[in-house]
Amino acid sequence: MPVFAIPFPMIDPIAIEVGPIAIRWYALAYIAGFIGGWWLAKRICAKDALWGGARHPASLDVDDLIVWVAFGVILGGRLGYVLLPYGIEQLKADPLEAFRVWEGGMSFHGGLVGAAIAVLLFSHFQKKPLWSTFDLACVVAPIGLFFGRIANFVNGELYGRVADVPWAMVFPHGGPEPRHPSQLYQATLEGVVLFLLMLIAVRFGGLKRPGLVAGLFIAGYGAARSFGEVFRQPDAQLGFYAHDLTMGMILSLPMIPLGLALAVFAARRRLAPE
């Protein structure tokens, strides 16, 4: 083992265990993300000055919206994992694998599609403005991303590539070589940095132009995830594609121009009268 390798802290993936009932850190991460997002979304909806004259969900609407989004994230994330190349081989070997959410295995891109469908359905059935609802969801999404990446680190999964940096770690399932703690890199980029970007956008009137914040989130996540993939070890069943691209990069890089186009389109809209 290299001199500078840091042993993995070996945190028990199970946070609380009482008899046959076991609560994992992975589940608590999702709960923390939803609770934190729910709390912040209610505060944002209660401040009409942030929205200018744009129609937006009321604070009470967030109670229903969080339920719709929770189902969308969990169903979309799990289906995305087992149907896309990430977990298709496991699904072929054991069809019940699709239902074992508690064992981990979620696709962000599948969760993003699931959440988008949930927001679309919520806006349609509850008669709420679509783009403002998307903006609201995107402002709070980095909270869940942060806790999710921390849970990946606790589980010792999605570790990084072999590295010789002083903070490299030896992960229990990653062999004897020290590796980048890429989960912590992604928690910082996709969670902290992206969250600060969302707050800055809100502070400077982003919510007054429906779709602007959503566009910045999509582009920001695409950039953060693509950069993080440089340090992350690709899933064993996928490996590298042409020009050392990973599946994460292939799915995330198109988000950058798509998000920027949406942000530019929203920025050119006329402001609604306050």
TORKOL-4160 file (C-alpha; in steps of 0.2 Angstrom, whole numbers, padded with zeros to 4 digits, m for minus):
274
<pt num="1" X="0000" Y="0000" Z="0000"/>
<pt num="2" X="0007" Y="0017" Z="m0005"/>
<pt num="3" X="0013" Y="0028" Z="0010"/>
<pt num="4" X="0000" Y="0041" Z="0007"/>
<pt num="5" X="m0015" Y="0030" Z="0005"/>
<pt num="6" X="m0029" Y="0033" Z="0018"/>
<pt num="7" X="m0039" Y="0018" Z="0024"/>
<pt num="8" X="m0058" Y="0019" Z="0020"/>
<pt num="9" X="m0067" Y="0023" Z="0037"/>
<pt num="10" X="m0078" Y="0007" Z="0035"/>
<pt num="11" X="m0094" Y="0015" Z="0041"/>
<pt num="12" X="m0108" Y="0002" Z="0043"/>
<pt num="13" X="m0121" Y="0005" Z="0029"/>
<pt num="14" X="m0134" Y="0001" Z="0042"/>
<pt num="15" X="m0137" Y="0017" Z="0052"/>
<pt num="16" X="m0151" Y="0009" Z="0064"/>
<pt num="17" X="m0155" Y="m0009" Z="0067"/>
<pt num="18" X="m0169" Y="m0015" Z="0078"/>
<pt num="19" X="m0172" Y="m0034" Z="0077"/>
<pt num="20" X="m0177" Y="m0038" Z="0058"/>
<pt num="21" X="m0179" Y="m0019" Z="0055"/>
<pt num="22" X="m0163" Y="m0011" Z="0047"/>
<pt num="23" X="m0163" Y="0007" Z="0041"/>
<pt num="24" X="m0148" Y="0011" Z="0030"/>
<pt num="25" X="m0139" Y="0027" Z="0028"/>
<pt num="26" X="m0144" Y="0027" Z="0009"/>
<pt num="27" X="m0162" Y="0028" Z="0014"/>
<pt num="28" X="m0159" Y="0042" Z="0027"/>
<pt num="29" X="m0150" Y="0051" Z="0013"/>
<pt num="30" X="m0166" Y="0052" Z="0003"/>
<pt num="31" X="m0176" Y="0056" Z="0018"/>
<pt num="32" X="m0164" Y="0071" Z="0022"/>
<pt num="33" X="m0164" Y="0077" Z="0004"/>
<pt num="34" X="m0183" Y="0077" Z="0003"/>
<pt num="35" X="m0186" Y="0085" Z="0020"/>
<pt num="36" X="m0172" Y="0098" Z="0016"/>
<pt num="37" X="m0180" Y="0102" Z="m0001"/>
<pt num="38" X="m0197" Y="0103" Z="0006"/>
<pt num="39" X="m0192" Y="0115" Z="0019"/>
<pt num="40" X="m0183" Y="0127" Z="0007"/>
<pt num="41" X="m0196" Y="0126" Z="m0006"/>
<pt num="42" X="m0209" Y="0132" Z="0006"/>
<pt num="43" X="m0199" Y="0146" Z="0011"/>
<pt num="44" X="m0195" Y="0151" Z="m0007"/>
<pt num="45" X="m0214" Y="0150" Z="m0012"/>
<pt num="46" X="m0218" Y="0161" Z="0003"/>
<pt num="47" X="m0208" Y="0175" Z="m0003"/>
<pt num="48" X="m0217" Y="0183" Z="m0018"/>
<pt num="49" X="m0203" Y="0196" Z="m0021"/>
<pt num="50" X="m0192" Y="0182" Z="m0027"/>
<pt num="51" X="m0204" Y="0178" Z="m0041"/>
<pt num="52" X="m0209" Y="0196" Z="m0047"/>
<pt num="53" X="m0225" Y="0195" Z="m0056"/>
<pt num="54" X="m0222" Y="0177" Z="m0062"/>
<pt num="55" X="m0236" Y="0164" Z="m0056"/>
<pt num="56" X="m0229" Y="0151" Z="m0045"/>
<pt num="57" X="m0234" Y="0137" Z="m0033"/>
<pt num="58" X="m0240" Y="0143" Z="m0016"/>
<pt num="59" X="m0232" Y="0137" Z="0000"/>
<pt num="60" X="m0245" Y="0124" Z="0003"/>
<pt num="61" X="m0243" Y="0117" Z="m0014"/>
<pt num="62" X="m0226" Y="0111" Z="m0009"/>
<pt num="63" X="m0234" Y="0098" Z="0003"/>
<pt num="64" X="m0242" Y="0089" Z="m0012"/>
<pt num="65" X="m0227" Y="0093" Z="m0024"/>
<pt num="66" X="m0214" Y="0084" Z="m0014"/>
<pt num="67" X="m0225" Y="0068" Z="m0014"/>
<pt num="68" X="m0226" Y="0068" Z="m0033"/>
<pt num="69" X="m0208" Y="0072" Z="m0035"/>
<pt num="70" X="m0203" Y="0058" Z="m0022"/>
<pt num="71" X="m0212" Y="0045" Z="m0032"/>
<pt num="72" X="m0205" Y="0051" Z="m0048"/>
<pt num="73" X="m0187" Y="0051" Z="m0042"/>
<pt num="74" X="m0188" Y="0034" Z="m0034"/>
<pt num="75" X="m0197" Y="0025" Z="m0048"/>
<pt num="76" X="m0187" Y="0034" Z="m0062"/>
<pt num="77" X="m0171" Y="0032" Z="m0053"/>
<pt num="78" X="m0173" Y="0014" Z="m0050"/>
<pt num="79" X="m0180" Y="0010" Z="m0067"/>
<pt num="80" X="m0166" Y="0020" Z="m0075"/>
<pt num="81" X="m0154" Y="0009" Z="m0066"/>
<pt num="82" X="m0161" Y="m0008" Z="m0070"/>
<pt num="83" X="m0166" Y="m0004" Z="m0088"/>
<pt num="84" X="m0151" Y="0006" Z="m0094"/>
<pt num="85" X="m0134" Y="m0003" Z="m0095"/>
<pt num="86" X="m0130" Y="0001" Z="m0077"/>
<pt num="87" X="m0140" Y="m0014" Z="m0070"/>
<pt num="88" X="m0148" Y="m0023" Z="m0085"/>
<pt num="89" X="m0137" Y="m0039" Z="m0082"/>
<pt num="90" X="m0142" Y="m0040" Z="m0064"/>
<pt num="91" X="m0160" Y="m0038" Z="m0070"/>
<pt num="92" X="m0158" Y="m0053" Z="m0082"/>
<pt num="93" X="m0151" Y="m0064" Z="m0068"/>
<pt num="94" X="m0164" Y="m0059" Z="m0056"/>
<pt num="95" X="m0180" Y="m0050" Z="m0061"/>
<pt num="96" X="m0184" Y="m0046" Z="m0043"/>
<pt num="97" X="m0169" Y="m0035" Z="m0043"/>
<pt num="98" X="m0179" Y="m0020" Z="m0049"/>
<pt num="99" X="m0189" Y="m0020" Z="m0033"/>
<pt num="100" X="m0174" Y="m0020" Z="m0021"/>
<pt num="101" X="m0172" Y="m0002" Z="m0019"/>
<pt num="102" X="m0165" Y="m0003" Z="m0001"/>
<pt num="103" X="m0150" Y="m0012" Z="m0008"/>
<pt num="104" X="m0145" Y="0004" Z="m0018"/>
<pt num="105" X="m0143" Y="0006" Z="m0036"/>
<pt num="106" X="m0151" Y="0022" Z="m0043"/>
<pt num="107" X="m0148" Y="0032" Z="m0059"/>
<pt num="108" X="m0148" Y="0051" Z="m0058"/>
<pt num="109" X="m0153" Y="0053" Z="m0076"/>
<pt num="110" X="m0168" Y="0041" Z="m0073"/>
<pt num="111" X="m0173" Y="0050" Z="m0057"/>
<pt num="112" X="m0172" Y="0067" Z="m0067"/>
<pt num="113" X="m0184" Y="0060" Z="m0080"/>
<pt num="114" X="m0195" Y="0053" Z="m0067"/>
<pt num="115" X="m0195" Y="0070" Z="m0057"/>
<pt num="116" X="m0198" Y="0079" Z="m0073"/>
<pt num="117" X="m0213" Y="0068" Z="m0077"/>
<pt num="118" X="m0220" Y="0071" Z="m0059"/>
<pt num="119" X="m0218" Y="0090" Z="m0060"/>
<pt num="120" X="m0227" Y="0089" Z="m0077"/>
<pt num="121" X="m0241" Y="0079" Z="m0071"/>
<pt num="122" X="m0242" Y="0089" Z="m0055"/>
<pt num="123" X="m0243" Y="0105" Z="m0064"/>
<pt num="124" X="m0256" Y="0098" Z="m0076"/>
<pt num="125" X="m0268" Y="0091" Z="m0063"/>
<pt num="126" X="m0266" Y="0105" Z="m0050"/>
<pt num="127" X="m0266" Y="0119" Z="m0063"/>
<pt num="128" X="m0250" Y="0126" Z="m0058"/>
<pt num="129" X="m0237" Y="0135" Z="m0069"/>
<pt num="130" X="m0226" Y="0122" Z="m0077"/>
<pt num="131" X="m0209" Y="0132" Z="m0078"/>
<pt num="132" X="m0210" Y="0140" Z="m0062"/>
<pt num="133" X="m0213" Y="0123" Z="m0054"/>
<pt num="134" X="m0198" Y="0116" Z="m0063"/>
<pt num="135" X="m0188" Y="0131" Z="m0057"/>
<pt num="136" X="m0193" Y="0128" Z="m0039"/>
<pt num="137" X="m0189" Y="0109" Z="m0040"/>
<pt num="138" X="m0172" Y="0113" Z="m0047"/>
<pt num="139" X="m0167" Y="0125" Z="m0034"/>
<pt num="140" X="m0169" Y="0112" Z="m0020"/>
<pt num="141" X="m0163" Y="0097" Z="m0030"/>
<pt num="142" X="m0144" Y="0099" Z="m0026"/>
<pt num="143" X="m0149" Y="0096" Z="m0007"/>
<pt num="144" X="m0154" Y="0078" Z="m0012"/>
<pt num="145" X="m0139" Y="0076" Z="m0023"/>
<pt num="146" X="m0127" Y="0080" Z="m0009"/>
<pt num="147" X="m0134" Y="0068" Z="0003"/>
<pt num="148" X="m0135" Y="0055" Z="m0011"/>
<pt num="149" X="m0117" Y="0056" Z="m0014"/>
<pt num="150" X="m0112" Y="0055" Z="0004"/>
<pt num="151" X="m0122" Y="0039" Z="0005"/>
<pt num="152" X="m0112" Y="0032" Z="m0010"/>
<pt num="153" X="m0097" Y="0036" Z="0000"/>
<pt num="154" X="m0103" Y="0028" Z="0016"/>
<pt num="155" X="m0108" Y="0012" Z="0006"/>
<pt num="156" X="m0090" Y="0012" Z="m0002"/>
<pt num="157" X="m0098" Y="0012" Z="m0020"/>
<pt num="158" X="m0095" Y="0022" Z="m0035"/>
<pt num="159" X="m0077" Y="0025" Z="m0030"/>
<pt num="160" X="m0064" Y="0034" Z="m0040"/>
<pt num="161" X="m0050" Y="0029" Z="m0052"/>
<pt num="162" X="m0033" Y="0024" Z="m0046"/>
<pt num="163" X="m0023" Y="0039" Z="m0039"/>
<pt num="164" X="m0007" Y="0045" Z="m0031"/>
<pt num="165" X="m0014" Y="0060" Z="m0022"/>
<pt num="166" X="m0011" Y="0062" Z="m0004"/>
<pt num="167" X="m0030" Y="0060" Z="0000"/>
<pt num="168" X="m0032" Y="0044" Z="m0010"/>
<pt num="169" X="m0042" Y="0030" Z="m0001"/>
<pt num="170" X="m0041" Y="0011" Z="m0002"/>
<pt num="171" X="m0060" Y="0006" Z="m0004"/>
<pt num="172" X="m0065" Y="m0011" Z="0002"/>
<pt num="173" X="m0072" Y="m0016" Z="m0015"/>
<pt num="174" X="m0059" Y="m0007" Z="m0025"/>
<pt num="175" X="m0044" Y="m0018" Z="m0023"/>
<pt num="176" X="m0028" Y="m0014" Z="m0015"/>
<pt num="177" X="m0024" Y="0002" Z="m0025"/>
<pt num="178" X="m0028" Y="0019" Z="m0018"/>
<pt num="179" X="m0042" Y="0028" Z="m0027"/>
<pt num="180" X="m0049" Y="0046" Z="m0029"/>
<pt num="181" X="m0064" Y="0048" Z="m0016"/>
<pt num="182" X="m0074" Y="0053" Z="m0031"/>
<pt num="183" X="m0090" Y="0052" Z="m0021"/>
<pt num="184" X="m0084" Y="0067" Z="m0011"/>
<pt num="185" X="m0079" Y="0076" Z="m0026"/>
<pt num="186" X="m0096" Y="0074" Z="m0034"/>
<pt num="187" X="m0105" Y="0079" Z="m0017"/>
<pt num="188" X="m0095" Y="0095" Z="m0018"/>
<pt num="189" X="m0099" Y="0099" Z="m0036"/>
<pt num="190" X="m0116" Y="0092" Z="m0038"/>
<pt num="191" X="m0122" Y="0097" Z="m0021"/>
<pt num="192" X="m0113" Y="0112" Z="m0014"/>
<pt num="193" X="m0107" Y="0121" Z="m0029"/>
<pt num="194" X="m0123" Y="0118" Z="m0039"/>
<pt num="195" X="m0133" Y="0123" Z="m0024"/>
<pt num="196" X="m0124" Y="0140" Z="m0023"/>
<pt num="197" X="m0127" Y="0143" Z="m0041"/>
<pt num="198" X="m0145" Y="0140" Z="m0038"/>
<pt num="199" X="m0145" Y="0152" Z="m0024"/>
<pt num="200" X="m0136" Y="0165" Z="m0034"/>
<pt num="201" X="m0148" Y="0163" Z="m0048"/>
<pt num="202" X="m0163" Y="0166" Z="m0036"/>
<pt num="203" X="m0155" Y="0180" Z="m0028"/>
<pt num="204" X="m0152" Y="0190" Z="m0044"/>
<pt num="205" X="m0170" Y="0187" Z="m0050"/>
<pt num="206" X="m0169" Y="0170" Z="m0059"/>
<pt num="207" X="m0186" Y="0165" Z="m0053"/>
<pt num="208" X="m0194" Y="0180" Z="m0062"/>
<pt num="209" X="m0190" Y="0172" Z="m0078"/>
<pt num="210" X="m0198" Y="0155" Z="m0078"/>
<pt num="211" X="m0187" Y="0142" Z="m0085"/>
<pt num="212" X="m0171" Y="0151" Z="m0082"/>
<pt num="213" X="m0166" Y="0142" Z="m0066"/>
<pt num="214" X="m0171" Y="0125" Z="m0073"/>
<pt num="215" X="m0160" Y="0129" Z="m0088"/>
<pt num="216" X="m0145" Y="0133" Z="m0076"/>
<pt num="217" X="m0148" Y="0118" Z="m0066"/>
<pt num="218" X="m0148" Y="0106" Z="m0081"/>
<pt num="219" X="m0132" Y="0114" Z="m0088"/>
<pt num="220" X="m0124" Y="0115" Z="m0071"/>
<pt num="221" X="m0127" Y="0097" Z="m0067"/>
<pt num="222" X="m0121" Y="0091" Z="m0084"/>
<pt num="223" X="m0105" Y="0101" Z="m0082"/>
<pt num="224" X="m0102" Y="0095" Z="m0064"/>
<pt num="225" X="m0106" Y="0077" Z="m0068"/>
<pt num="226" X="m0095" Y="0076" Z="m0083"/>
<pt num="227" X="m0080" Y="0084" Z="m0074"/>
<pt num="228" X="m0083" Y="0072" Z="m0059"/>
<pt num="229" X="m0083" Y="0057" Z="m0071"/>
<pt num="230" X="m0065" Y="0061" Z="m0075"/>
<pt num="231" X="m0060" Y="0055" Z="m0058"/>
<pt num="232" X="m0074" Y="0041" Z="m0056"/>
<pt num="233" X="m0071" Y="0023" Z="m0060"/>
<pt num="234" X="m0083" Y="0017" Z="m0073"/>
<pt num="235" X="m0095" Y="0004" Z="m0068"/>
<pt num="236" X="m0087" Y="m0013" Z="m0071"/>
<pt num="237" X="m0101" Y="m0019" Z="m0083"/>
<pt num="238" X="m0099" Y="m0004" Z="m0094"/>
<pt num="239" X="m0081" Y="0002" Z="m0094"/>
<pt num="240" X="m0075" Y="0015" Z="m0106"/>
<pt num="241" X="m0082" Y="0020" Z="m0123"/>
<pt num="242" X="m0074" Y="0029" Z="m0137"/>
<pt num="243" X="m0061" Y="0042" Z="m0132"/>
<pt num="244" X="m0062" Y="0037" Z="m0114"/>
<pt num="245" X="m0080" Y="0043" Z="m0112"/>
<pt num="246" X="m0090" Y="0035" Z="m0099"/>
<pt num="247" X="m0109" Y="0032" Z="m0098"/>
<pt num="248" X="m0111" Y="0046" Z="m0086"/>
<pt num="249" X="m0102" Y="0058" Z="m0098"/>
<pt num="250" X="m0112" Y="0052" Z="m0113"/>
<pt num="251" X="m0128" Y="0055" Z="m0103"/>
<pt num="252" X="m0123" Y="0072" Z="m0095"/>
<pt num="253" X="m0113" Y="0081" Z="m0109"/>
<pt num="254" X="m0129" Y="0084" Z="m0119"/>
<pt num="255" X="m0137" Y="0092" Z="m0104"/>
<pt num="256" X="m0125" Y="0107" Z="m0105"/>
<pt num="257" X="m0131" Y="0114" Z="m0122"/>
<pt num="258" X="m0149" Y="0109" Z="m0118"/>
<pt num="259" X="m0149" Y="0118" Z="m0102"/>
<pt num="260" X="m0140" Y="0134" Z="m0109"/>
<pt num="261" X="m0152" Y="0135" Z="m0123"/>
<pt num="262" X="m0167" Y="0134" Z="m0111"/>
<pt num="263" X="m0159" Y="0147" Z="m0099"/>
<pt num="264" X="m0156" Y="0159" Z="m0114"/>
<pt num="265" X="m0173" Y="0157" Z="m0120"/>
<pt num="266" X="m0180" Y="0160" Z="m0103"/>
<pt num="267" X="m0169" Y="0176" Z="m0101"/>
<pt num="268" X="m0176" Y="0183" Z="m0117"/>
<pt num="269" X="m0194" Y="0182" Z="m0111"/>
<pt num="270" X="m0203" Y="0198" Z="m0105"/>
<pt num="271" X="m0204" Y="0200" Z="m0086"/>
<pt num="272" X="m0222" Y="0198" Z="m0080"/>
<pt num="273" X="m0228" Y="0214" Z="m0072"/>
<pt num="274" X="m0226" Y="0214" Z="m0053"/>
